[in-house]
């Protein structure tokens, strides 16, 4: 059995941010939306932030958060495989590029 690692990233916004730079299985997400409107945490299967163009690259996982609200989201089954790494962005729409401030904690193995 593989151990679980917690990766933290404060103040995600509309810019791609590398969270995990290697293959990993996403098993859960805890995120806090600090905006006064709904926000979306976009997660991409990519080895570098430069491999993602927020608003153009299609996210592999999108988590919606109500305004000023935390969310805890377990991944289904054995988790979601990210073959290259995990890059994140926080936006005002599910696939857009207008930034929203979100603090995220991802659990990977």
MOPAC internal coordinates of N, CA, C and O (Angstrom, degrees):
PM7 1SCF
backbone

  N    0.0000 0     0.00 0     0.00 0    0    0    0
  C    1.4534 1     0.00 0     0.00 0    1    0    0
  C    1.5277 1   108.93 1     0.00 0    2    1    0
  O    1.2310 1   120.56 1   -46.19 1    3    2    1
  N    1.3085 1   116.53 1   133.81 1    3    2    1
  C    1.4590 1   122.01 1  -179.84 1    5    3    2
  C    1.5201 1   110.19 1   -84.62 1    6    5    3
  O    1.2310 1   120.63 1   -32.47 1    7    6    5
  N    1.3346 1   116.41 1   147.53 1    7    6    5
  C    1.4553 1   120.29 1   177.95 1    9    7    6
  C    1.5285 1   109.86 1   -79.82 1   10    9    7
  O    1.2310 1   121.54 1   -21.96 1   11   10    9
  N    1.3270 1   114.66 1   158.04 1   11   10    9
  C    1.4550 1   121.15 1   179.86 1   13   11   10
  C    1.5208 1   109.14 1  -100.15 1   14   13   11
  O    1.2310 1   121.07 1   -41.37 1   15   14   13
  N    1.3273 1   115.56 1   138.63 1   15   14   13
  C    1.4583 1   122.73 1   179.97 1   17   15   14
  C    1.5264 1   108.75 1  -116.55 1   18   17   15
  O    1.2310 1   120.29 1   -41.59 1   19   18   17
  N    1.3271 1   117.06 1   138.41 1   19   18   17
  C    1.4568 1   122.37 1   176.76 1   21   19   18
  C    1.5176 1   108.18 1  -100.62 1   22   21   19
  O    1.2310 1   120.58 1   -55.27 1   23   22   21
  N    1.3316 1   116.50 1   124.73 1   23   22   21
  C    1.4674 1   121.56 1   178.95 1   25   23   22
  C    1.5243 1   107.29 1  -114.66 1   26   25   23
  O    1.2310 1   120.09 1   -52.83 1   27   26   25
  N    1.3382 1   117.43 1   127.17 1   27   26   25
  C    1.4578 1   122.39 1  -177.24 1   29   27   26
  C    1.5197 1   110.75 1  -109.08 1   30   29   27
  O    1.2310 1   120.90 1   -36.87 1   31   30   29
  N    1.3182 1   115.88 1   143.13 1   31   30   29
  C    1.4555 1   120.96 1   172.53 1   33   31   30
  C    1.5168 1   108.63 1  -144.76 1   34   33   31
  O    1.2310 1   120.62 1   -62.93 1   35   34   33
  N    1.3166 1   116.42 1   117.07 1   35   34   33
  C    1.4549 1   120.93 1   178.63 1   37   35   34
  C    1.5223 1   110.07 1   -94.60 1   38   37   35
  O    1.2310 1   121.10 1   -32.58 1   39   38   37
  N    1.3037 1   115.50 1   147.42 1   39   38   37
  C    1.4655 1   123.52 1   174.55 1   41   39   38
  C    1.5217 1   114.05 1    58.98 1   42   41   39
  O    1.2310 1   120.47 1  -131.58 1   43   42   41
  N    1.3275 1   116.70 1    48.42 1   43   42   41
  C    1.4636 1   119.54 1   169.55 1   45   43   42
  C    1.5212 1   107.99 1   -66.79 1   46   45   43
  O    1.2310 1   120.38 1   -30.18 1   47   46   45
  N    1.3118 1   116.87 1   149.82 1   47   46   45
  C    1.4652 1   121.44 1   177.15 1   49   47   46
  C    1.5270 1   108.02 1  -147.44 1   50   49   47
  O    1.2310 1   119.90 1    31.71 1   51   50   49
  N    1.3209 1   117.79 1  -148.29 1   51   50   49
  C    1.4591 1   122.27 1  -175.39 1   53   51   50
  C    1.5099 1   114.91 1   -78.74 1   54   53   51
  O    1.2310 1   119.93 1  -175.19 1   55   54   53
  N    1.3252 1   117.74 1     4.81 1   55   54   53
  C    1.4580 1   121.90 1   179.11 1   57   55   54
  C    1.5248 1   109.25 1  -101.36 1   58   57   55
  O    1.2310 1   120.14 1   -43.88 1   59   58   57
  N    1.3240 1   117.33 1   136.12 1   59   58   57
  C    1.4571 1   121.47 1   177.96 1   61   59   58
  C    1.5249 1   109.79 1   -61.72 1   62   61   59
  O    1.2310 1   120.75 1   -47.44 1   63   62   61
  N    1.3414 1   116.18 1   132.56 1   63   62   61
  C    1.4631 1   122.65 1  -178.83 1   65   63   62
  C    1.5219 1   109.01 1  -130.27 1   66   65   63
  O    1.2310 1   120.60 1   -53.64 1   67   66   65
  N    1.3168 1   116.45 1   126.36 1   67   66   65
  C    1.4566 1   120.72 1   178.56 1   69   67   66
  C    1.5241 1   109.67 1   -74.29 1   70   69   67
  O    1.2310 1   120.48 1   -56.20 1   71   70   69
  N    1.3426 1   116.68 1   123.80 1   71   70   69
  C    1.4595 1   121.54 1   175.84 1   73   71   70
  C    1.5273 1   111.20 1  -100.09 1   74   73   71
  O    1.2310 1   120.55 1   136.21 1   75   74   73
  N    1.3359 1   116.56 1   -43.79 1   75   74   73
  C    1.4618 1   122.44 1  -177.95 1   77   75   74
  C    1.5214 1   107.20 1  -135.67 1   78   77   75
  O    1.2310 1   119.92 1   -55.94 1   79   78   77
  N    1.3385 1   117.75 1   124.06 1   79   78   77
  C    1.4615 1   121.72 1  -174.98 1   81   79   78
  C    1.5159 1   114.91 1   -97.45 1   82   81   79
  O    1.2310 1   119.97 1  -154.00 1   83   82   81
  N    1.3206 1   117.66 1    26.00 1   83   82   81
  C    1.4660 1   122.23 1   179.36 1   85   83   82
  C    1.5210 1   108.99 1  -152.82 1   86   85   83
  O    1.2310 1   120.31 1   -11.00 1   87   86   85
  N    1.3199 1   117.01 1   169.00 1   87   86   85
  C    1.4603 1   120.80 1   178.13 1   89   87   86
  C    1.5251 1   109.61 1   -57.79 1   90   89   87
  O    1.2310 1   120.61 1   -40.63 1   91   90   89
  N    1.3259 1   116.44 1   139.37 1   91   90   89
  C    1.4618 1   121.33 1  -178.52 1   93   91   90
  C    1.5201 1   109.08 1  -157.80 1   94   93   91
  O    1.2310 1   121.51 1   -20.70 1   95   94   93
  N    1.3213 1   114.71 1   159.30 1   95   94   93
  C    1.4598 1   121.20 1   173.64 1   97   95   94
  C    1.5240 1   107.50 1  -107.90 1   98   97   95
  O    1.2310 1   120.88 1   -60.12 1   99   98   97
  N    1.3300 1   115.92 1   119.88 1   99   98   97
  C    1.4613 1   121.84 1   178.01 1  101   99   98
  C    1.5237 1   107.94 1   -79.53 1  102  101   99
  O    1.2310 1   120.50 1   -59.54 1  103  102  101
  N    1.3392 1   116.65 1   120.46 1  103  102  101
  C    1.4594 1   119.68 1  -178.40 1  105  103  102
  C    1.5255 1   112.99 1  -110.20 1  106  105  103
  O    1.2310 1   119.96 1   164.78 1  107  106  105
  N    1.3422 1   117.68 1   -15.22 1  107  106  105
  C    1.4456 1   119.70 1   177.78 1  109  107  106
  C    1.5160 1   112.33 1  -173.55 1  110  109  107
  O    1.2310 1   121.00 1   -20.93 1  111  110  109
  N    1.3262 1   115.69 1   159.07 1  111  110  109
  C    1.4620 1   122.49 1  -179.65 1  113  111  110
  C    1.5250 1   108.28 1  -138.23 1  114  113  111
  O    1.2310 1   120.94 1   -44.52 1  115  114  113
  N    1.3236 1   115.82 1   135.48 1  115  114  113
  C    1.4576 1   121.50 1   168.59 1  117  115  114
  C    1.5221 1   105.27 1  -123.92 1  118  117  115
  O    1.2310 1   120.24 1   -57.10 1  119  118  117
  N    1.3111 1   117.16 1   122.90 1  119  118  117
  C    1.4600 1   121.01 1  -177.66 1  121  119  118
  C    1.5190 1   109.94 1  -134.13 1  122  121  119
  O    1.2310 1   121.41 1   -30.85 1  123  122  121
  N    1.3334 1   114.91 1   149.15 1  123  122  121
  C    1.4567 1   121.57 1   177.91 1  125  123  122
  C    1.5172 1   108.39 1  -121.97 1  126  125  123
  O    1.2310 1   120.77 1   -60.16 1  127  126  125
  N    1.3030 1   116.12 1   119.84 1  127  126  125
  C    1.4543 1   123.32 1   178.04 1  129  127  126
  C    1.5273 1   107.82 1   -88.88 1  130  129  127
  O    1.2310 1   120.25 1   -64.88 1  131  130  129
  N    1.3313 1   117.13 1   115.12 1  131  130  129
  C    1.4629 1   119.84 1  -179.74 1  133  131  130
  C    1.5266 1   112.43 1   -96.25 1  134  133  131
  O    1.2310 1   120.39 1  -178.49 1  135  134  133
  N    1.3209 1   116.86 1     1.51 1  135  134  133
  C    1.4652 1   120.81 1   179.97 1  137  135  134
  C    1.5299 1   110.33 1   -83.96 1  138  137  135
  O    1.2310 1   120.81 1   -22.07 1  139  138  137
  N    1.2998 1   116.05 1   157.93 1  139  138  137
  C    1.4541 1   121.89 1   178.11 1  141  139  138
  C    1.5167 1   112.81 1   -85.66 1  142  141  139
  O    1.2310 1   120.20 1  -164.95 1  143  142  141
  N    1.3153 1   117.22 1    15.05 1  143  142  141
  C    1.4638 1   122.64 1   178.92 1  145  143  142
  C    1.5268 1   108.55 1  -142.08 1  146  145  143
  O    1.2310 1   120.46 1   -13.58 1  147  146  145
  N    1.3149 1   116.73 1   166.42 1  147  146  145
  C    1.4664 1   120.72 1   177.69 1  149  147  146
  C    1.5249 1   109.86 1   -57.51 1  150  149  147
  O    1.2310 1   121.05 1   -35.69 1  151  150  149
  N    1.3257 1   115.60 1   144.31 1  151  150  149
  C    1.4621 1   121.79 1   178.43 1  153  151  150
  C    1.5118 1   109.19 1  -135.61 1  154  153  151
  O    1.2310 1   121.04 1   -16.31 1  155  154  153
  N    1.3213 1   115.62 1   163.69 1  155  154  153
  C    1.4588 1   121.96 1  -178.25 1  157  155  154
  C    1.5211 1   109.27 1  -130.70 1  158  157  155
  O    1.2310 1   120.83 1   -48.48 1  159  158  157
  N    1.3224 1   116.02 1   131.52 1  159  158  157
  C    1.4519 1   121.96 1   172.55 1  161  159  158
  C    1.5212 1   106.72 1   -95.68 1  162  161  159
  O    1.2310 1   120.92 1   -63.11 1  163  162  161
  N    1.3327 1   115.85 1   116.89 1  163  162  161
  C    1.4626 1   121.51 1   178.79 1  165  163  162
  C    1.5242 1   108.33 1  -101.66 1  166  165  163
  O    1.2310 1   120.43 1   -48.95 1  167  166  165
  N    1.3327 1   116.79 1   131.05 1  167  166  165
  C    1.4579 1   122.38 1   178.09 1  169  167  166
  C    1.5274 1   108.88 1  -120.28 1  170  169  167
  O    1.2310 1   121.07 1   -46.91 1  171  170  169
  N    1.3271 1   115.56 1   133.09 1  171  170  169
  C    1.4620 1   122.34 1  -174.95 1  173  171  170
  C    1.5230 1   110.52 1  -121.14 1  174  173  171
  O    1.2310 1   120.24 1   -35.44 1  175  174  173
  N    1.3317 1   117.14 1   144.56 1  175  174  173
  C    1.4611 1   122.80 1   174.20 1  177  175  174
  C    1.5242 1   107.20 1   -86.66 1  178  177  175
  O    1.2310 1   120.68 1   -85.32 1  179  178  177
  N    1.3392 1   116.31 1    94.68 1  179  178  177
  C    1.4659 1   121.73 1  -177.28 1  181  179  178
  C    1.5259 1   109.10 1  -153.83 1  182  181  179
  O    1.2310 1   120.68 1   -31.56 1  183  182  181
  N    1.3321 1   116.30 1   148.44 1  183  182  181
  C    1.4677 1   121.67 1  -177.77 1  185  183  182
  C    1.5238 1   113.02 1   -84.82 1  186  185  183
  O    1.2310 1   120.07 1   160.55 1  187  186  185
  N    1.3394 1   117.46 1   -19.45 1  187  186  185
  C    1.4601 1   121.62 1  -179.63 1  189  187  186
  C    1.5226 1   109.58 1  -140.71 1  190  189  187
  O    1.2310 1   120.78 1   -24.49 1  191  190  189
  N    1.3276 1   116.11 1   155.51 1  191  190  189
  C    1.4671 1   120.31 1   175.76 1  193  191  190
  C    1.5293 1   110.67 1   -64.11 1  194  193  191
  O    1.2310 1   120.36 1   148.08 1  195  194  193
  N    1.3406 1   116.91 1   -31.92 1  195  194  193
  C    1.4581 1   121.23 1  -179.76 1  197  195  194
  C    1.5215 1   114.08 1   -66.48 1  198  197  195
  O    1.2310 1   120.45 1   163.53 1  199  198  197
  N    1.3218 1   116.74 1   -16.47 1  199  198  197
  C    1.4705 1   120.56 1   179.03 1  201  199  198
  C    1.5296 1   112.29 1   -80.94 1  202  201  199
  O    1.2310 1   120.38 1   174.11 1  203  202  201
  N    1.3395 1   116.88 1    -5.89 1  203  202  201
  C    1.4620 1   121.84 1  -177.21 1  205  203  202
  C    1.5184 1   110.30 1  -116.81 1  206  205  203
  O    1.2310 1   120.74 1   -50.67 1  207  206  205
  N    1.3198 1   116.19 1   129.33 1  207  206  205
  C    1.4620 1   122.38 1   169.75 1  209  207  206
  C    1.5170 1   106.25 1  -109.35 1  210  209  207
  O    1.2310 1   120.86 1   -76.17 1  211  210  209
  N    1.3359 1   115.95 1   103.83 1  211  210  209
  C    1.4541 1   120.60 1  -177.41 1  213  211  210
  C    1.5261 1   108.95 1   -61.33 1  214  213  211
  O    1.2310 1   120.66 1   -48.87 1  215  214  213
  N    1.3181 1   116.35 1   131.13 1  215  214  213
  C    1.4663 1   121.74 1  -177.14 1  217  215  214
  C    1.5086 1   112.43 1    96.91 1  218  217  215
  O    1.2310 1   119.87 1   163.41 1  219  218  217
  N    1.3359 1   117.86 1   -16.59 1  219  218  217
  C    1.4644 1   122.60 1   178.45 1  221  219  218
  C    1.5242 1   110.89 1  -118.45 1  222  221  219
  O    1.2310 1   120.32 1   130.11 1  223  222  221
  N    1.3342 1   117.00 1   -49.89 1  223  222  221
  C    1.4657 1   121.28 1   178.40 1  225  223  222
  C    1.5259 1   108.68 1   -68.81 1  226  225  223
  O    1.2310 1   120.41 1   -47.87 1  227  226  225
  N    1.3159 1   116.83 1   132.13 1  227  226  225
  C    1.4599 1   121.53 1  -178.61 1  229  227  226
  C    1.5362 1   109.20 1   -77.48 1  230  229  227
  O    1.2310 1   119.83 1   -54.58 1  231  230  229
  N    1.3342 1   117.93 1   125.42 1  231  230  229
  C    1.4634 1   119.82 1   179.51 1  233  231  230
  C    1.5287 1   111.42 1   -70.80 1  234  233  231
  O    1.2310 1   120.91 1   -28.97 1  235  234  233
  N    1.3325 1   115.87 1   151.03 1  235  234  233
  C    1.4608 1   121.26 1   177.09 1  237  235  234
  C    1.5210 1   111.96 1   -84.76 1  238  237  235
  O    1.2310 1   120.75 1   149.11 1  239  238  237
  N    1.3210 1   116.18 1   -30.89 1  239  238  237
  C    1.4666 1   122.06 1   177.59 1  241  239  238
  C    1.5227 1   107.29 1  -138.11 1  242  241  239
  O    1.2310 1   120.61 1   -44.10 1  243  242  241
  N    1.3427 1   116.45 1   135.90 1  243  242  241
  C    1.4661 1   121.68 1   175.36 1  245  243  242
  C    1.5274 1   107.58 1  -128.20 1  246  245  243
  O    1.2310 1   120.80 1   -50.02 1  247  246  245
  N    1.3216 1   116.07 1   129.98 1  247  246  245
  C    1.4541 1   121.39 1   178.46 1  249  247  246
  C    1.5194 1   108.26 1  -120.05 1  250  249  247
  O    1.2310 1   120.80 1   -58.10 1  251  250  249
  N    1.3458 1   116.08 1   121.90 1  251  250  249
  C    1.4670 1   121.75 1  -179.68 1  253  251  250
  C    1.5217 1   109.41 1   -90.21 1  254  253  251
  O    1.2310 1   121.21 1   -40.58 1  255  254  253
  N    1.3369 1   115.29 1   139.42 1  255  254  253
  C    1.4574 1   121.85 1   178.06 1  257  255  254
  C    1.5209 1   109.65 1  -128.11 1  258  257  255
  O    1.2310 1   120.63 1   -44.63 1  259  258  257
  N    1.3174 1   116.40 1   135.37 1  259  258  257
  C    1.4640 1   120.79 1   175.02 1  261  259  258
  C    1.5184 1   109.33 1   -68.63 1  262  261  259
  O    1.2310 1   120.21 1   -13.57 1  263  262  261
  N    1.3280 1   117.20 1   166.43 1  263  262  261
  C    1.4650 1   120.96 1  -178.15 1  265  263  262
  C    1.5285 1   111.41 1   -59.96 1  266  265  263
  O    1.2310 1   121.51 1   -43.68 1  267  266  265
  N    1.3282 1   114.72 1   136.32 1  267  266  265
  C    1.4709 1   122.91 1   177.24 1  269  267  266
  C    1.5256 1   112.42 1    47.12 1  270  269  267
  O    1.2310 1   120.67 1  -135.34 1  271  270  269
  N    1.3316 1   116.33 1    44.66 1  271  270  269
  C    1.4565 1   120.45 1  -172.42 1  273  271  270
  C    1.5252 1   111.47 1  -131.50 1  274  273  271
  O    1.2310 1   119.81 1   -39.50 1  275  274  273
  N    1.3255 1   117.97 1   140.50 1  275  274  273
  C    1.4644 1   120.18 1   172.52 1  277  275  274
  C    1.5287 1   109.64 1   -86.26 1  278  277  275
  O    1.2310 1   120.73 1   -23.39 1  279  278  277
  N    1.3187 1   116.21 1   156.61 1  279  278  277
  C    1.4613 1   120.95 1   176.55 1  281  279  278
  C    1.5257 1   108.21 1  -141.39 1  282  281  279
  O    1.2310 1   120.92 1   -40.31 1  283  282  281
  N    1.3185 1   115.84 1   139.69 1  283  282  281
  C    1.4576 1   121.82 1   173.15 1  285  283  282
  C    1.5158 1   106.01 1  -119.77 1  286  285  283
  O    1.2310 1   120.74 1   -57.67 1  287  286  285
  N    1.3243 1   116.19 1   122.33 1  287  286  285
  C    1.4573 1   121.83 1  -172.72 1  289  287  286
  C    1.5239 1   110.04 1  -128.10 1  290  289  287
  O    1.2310 1   119.95 1   -75.72 1  291  290  289
  N    1.3493 1   117.70 1   104.28 1  291  290  289
  C    1.4589 1   118.55 1   172.56 1  293  291  290
  C    1.5257 1   109.01 1   -75.23 1  294  293  291
  O    1.2310 1   120.35 1   -33.02 1  295  294  293
  N    1.2999 1   116.95 1   146.98 1  295  294  293
  C    1.4600 1   120.66 1   178.00 1  297  295  294
  C    1.5310 1   108.62 1   -85.14 1  298  297  295
  O    1.2310 1   120.25 1   -30.95 1  299  298  297
  N    1.3289 1   117.13 1   149.05 1  299  298  297
  C    1.4636 1   120.32 1  -177.24 1  301  299  298
  C    1.5287 1   112.47 1   -68.26 1  302  301  299
  O    1.2310 1   121.02 1   -28.64 1  303  302  301
  N    1.3266 1   115.66 1   151.36 1  303  302  301
  C    1.4624 1   121.60 1   174.29 1  305  303  302
  C    1.5130 1   112.86 1    57.98 1  306  305  303
  O    1.2310 1   120.96 1    52.19 1  307  306  305
  N    1.3247 1   115.77 1  -127.81 1  307  306  305
  C    1.4590 1   122.24 1  -179.36 1  309  307  306
  C    1.5198 1   112.49 1   -88.96 1  310  309  307
  O    1.2310 1   119.83 1  -171.87 1  311  310  309
  N    1.3200 1   117.93 1     8.13 1  311  310  309
  C    1.4561 1   121.64 1  -179.48 1  313  311  310
  C    1.5196 1   111.77 1   106.23 1  314  313  311
  O    1.2310 1   121.08 1     0.70 1  315  314  313
  N    1.3135 1   115.54 1  -179.30 1  315  314  313
  C    1.4698 1   122.48 1  -179.37 1  317  315  314
  C    1.5244 1   107.93 1  -110.50 1  318  317  315
  O    1.2310 1   120.68 1   -56.36 1  319  318  317
  N    1.3249 1   116.31 1   123.64 1  319  318  317
  C    1.4645 1   122.26 1  -178.98 1  321  319  318
  C    1.5294 1   110.46 1   -77.10 1  322  321  319
  O    1.2310 1   121.06 1   -50.34 1  323  322  321
  N    1.3225 1   115.58 1   129.66 1  323  322  321
  C    1.4579 1   122.81 1   170.84 1  325  323  322
  C    1.5256 1   105.17 1  -116.08 1  326  325  323
  O    1.2310 1   120.08 1   -70.10 1  327  326  325
  N    1.3127 1   117.44 1   109.90 1  327  326  325
  C    1.4633 1   122.57 1  -171.50 1  329  327  326
  C    1.5254 1   113.44 1   -76.54 1  330  329  327
  O    1.2310 1   119.94 1   155.37 1  331  330  329
  N    1.3304 1   117.73 1   -24.63 1  331  330  329
  C    1.4668 1   121.61 1  -175.73 1  333  331  330
  C    1.5148 1   113.93 1  -109.43 1  334  333  331
  O    1.2310 1   120.12 1   146.22 1  335  334  333
  N    1.3004 1   117.38 1   -33.78 1  335  334  333
  C    1.4517 1   124.25 1  -175.26 1  337  335  334
  C    1.5216 1   108.34 1   153.70 1  338  337  335
  O    1.2310 1   120.50 1     3.22 1  339  338  337
  N    1.3312 1   116.64 1  -176.78 1  339  338  337
  C    1.4632 1   120.40 1  -179.62 1  341  339  338
  C    1.5221 1   109.31 1  -126.35 1  342  341  339
  O    1.2310 1   121.33 1   -58.66 1  343  342  341
  N    1.3190 1   115.05 1   121.34 1  343  342  341
  C    1.4635 1   123.32 1   175.43 1  345  343  342
  C    1.5206 1   106.77 1  -114.74 1  346  345  343
  O    1.2310 1   120.18 1   -40.50 1  347  346  345
  N    1.3304 1   117.27 1   139.50 1  347  346  345
  C    1.4584 1   121.39 1  -176.65 1  349  347  346
  C    1.5194 1   111.50 1  -126.10 1  350  349  347
  O    1.2310 1   121.40 1   -24.92 1  351  350  349
  N    1.3268 1   114.92 1   155.08 1  351  350  349
  C    1.4618 1   123.37 1   170.95 1  353  351  350
  C    1.5266 1   107.29 1  -149.23 1  354  353  351
  O    1.2310 1   120.15 1   -25.60 1  355  354  353
  N    1.3163 1   117.31 1   154.40 1  355  354  353
  C    1.4600 1   122.05 1   177.27 1  357  355  354
  C    1.5243 1   108.00 1  -123.04 1  358  357  355
  O    1.2310 1   121.19 1   -52.65 1  359  358  357
  N    1.3272 1   115.34 1   127.35 1  359  358  357
  C    1.4619 1   120.27 1  -172.81 1  361  359  358
  C    1.5268 1   111.78 1  -137.84 1  362  361  359
  O    1.2310 1   121.43 1    -7.01 1  363  362  361
  N    1.3298 1   114.88 1   172.99 1  363  362  361
  C    1.4647 1   120.81 1  -179.49 1  365  363  362
  C    1.5224 1   113.06 1   -88.24 1  366  365  363
  O    1.2310 1   120.01 1   168.92 1  367  366  365
  N    1.3391 1   117.58 1   -11.08 1  367  366  365
  C    1.4638 1   122.19 1   174.68 1  369  367  366
  C    1.5256 1   108.51 1  -134.18 1  370  369  367
  O    1.2310 1   120.35 1   -16.36 1  371  370  369
  N    1.3208 1   116.94 1   163.64 1  371  370  369
  C    1.4641 1   122.20 1  -172.49 1  373  371  370
  C    1.5284 1   114.23 1   -61.71 1  374  373  371
  O    1.2310 1   120.00 1   148.60 1  375  374  373
  N    1.3203 1   117.60 1   -31.40 1  375  374  373
  C    1.4675 1   120.08 1  -178.28 1  377  375  374
  C    1.5262 1   111.74 1  -132.38 1  378  377  375
  O    1.2310 1   120.39 1  -163.22 1  379  378  377
  N    1.3236 1   116.86 1    16.78 1  379  378  377
  C    1.4628 1   120.55 1  -177.06 1  381  379  378
  C    1.5157 1   113.04 1   -87.79 1  382  381  379
  O    1.2310 1   121.47 1     9.53 1  383  382  381
  N    1.3503 1   114.80 1  -170.47 1  383  382  381
  C    1.4595 1   119.65 1  -179.09 1  385  383  382
  C    1.5302 1   113.90 1  -128.25 1  386  385  383
  O    1.2310 1   119.74 1  -174.61 1  387  386  385
  N    1.3301 1   118.11 1     5.39 1  387  386  385
  C    1.4639 1   120.33 1   175.85 1  389  387  386
  C    1.5213 1   108.20 1   -78.12 1  390  389  387
  O    1.2310 1   120.72 1   -59.69 1  391  390  389
  N    1.3121 1   116.23 1   120.31 1  391  390  389
  C    1.4533 1   121.05 1  -172.23 1  393  391  390
  C    1.5145 1   115.02 1   -70.42 1  394  393  391
  O    1.2310 1   121.58 1   -31.44 1  395  394  393
  N    1.3345 1   114.59 1   148.56 1  395  394  393
  C    1.4551 1   124.11 1   172.73 1  397  395  394
  C    1.5267 1   106.18 1  -135.36 1  398  397  395
  O    1.2310 1   119.58 1   -34.54 1  399  398  397
  N    1.3133 1   118.40 1   145.46 1  399  398  397
  C    1.4634 1   119.82 1  -177.58 1  401  399  398
  C    1.5222 1   111.24 1   -84.75 1  402  401  399
  O    1.2310 1   121.44 1   -59.15 1  403  402  401
  N    1.3244 1   114.85 1   120.85 1  403  402  401
  C    1.4626 1   122.17 1   179.74 1  405  403  402
  C    1.5258 1   107.92 1  -137.13 1  406  405  403
  O    1.2310 1   120.74 1   -42.02 1  407  406  405
  N    1.3190 1   116.19 1   137.98 1  407  406  405
  C    1.4629 1   122.12 1   173.11 1  409  407  406
  C    1.5259 1   106.06 1  -103.22 1  410  409  407
  O    1.2310 1   119.74 1   -51.13 1  411  410  409
  N    1.3221 1   118.10 1   128.87 1  411  410  409
  C    1.4602 1   121.03 1  -174.37 1  413  411  410
  C    1.5166 1   112.28 1  -126.16 1  414  413  411
  O    1.2310 1   121.29 1   -34.61 1  415  414  413
  N    1.3032 1   115.13 1   145.39 1  415  414  413
  C    1.4621 1   124.18 1   171.39 1  417  415  414
  C    1.5241 1   105.60 1  -127.84 1  418  417  415
  O    1.2310 1   120.67 1   -60.38 1  419  418  417
  N    1.3255 1   116.32 1   119.62 1  419  418  417
  C    1.4628 1   119.77 1   177.98 1  421  419  418
  C    1.5127 1   109.35 1  -111.98 1  422  421  419
  O    1.2310 1   120.78 1   -40.22 1  423  422  421
  N    1.3135 1   116.11 1   139.78 1  423  422  421
  C    1.4492 1   122.05 1   176.14 1  425  423  422
  C    1.5154 1   108.54 1  -105.16 1  426  425  423
  O    1.2310 1   121.05 1   -56.58 1  427  426  425
  N    1.3253 1   115.61 1   123.42 1  427  426  425
  C    1.4672 1   120.85 1  -177.44 1  429  427  426
  C    1.5201 1   109.27 1  -130.02 1  430  429  427
  O    1.2310 1   122.19 1   -20.34 1  431  430  429
  N    1.3247 1   113.40 1   159.66 1  431  430  429
  C    1.4639 1   119.11 1   170.15 1  433  431  430
  C    1.5018 1   107.76 1  -138.87 1  434  433  431
  O    1.2310 1   120.10 1   180.00 1  435  434  433

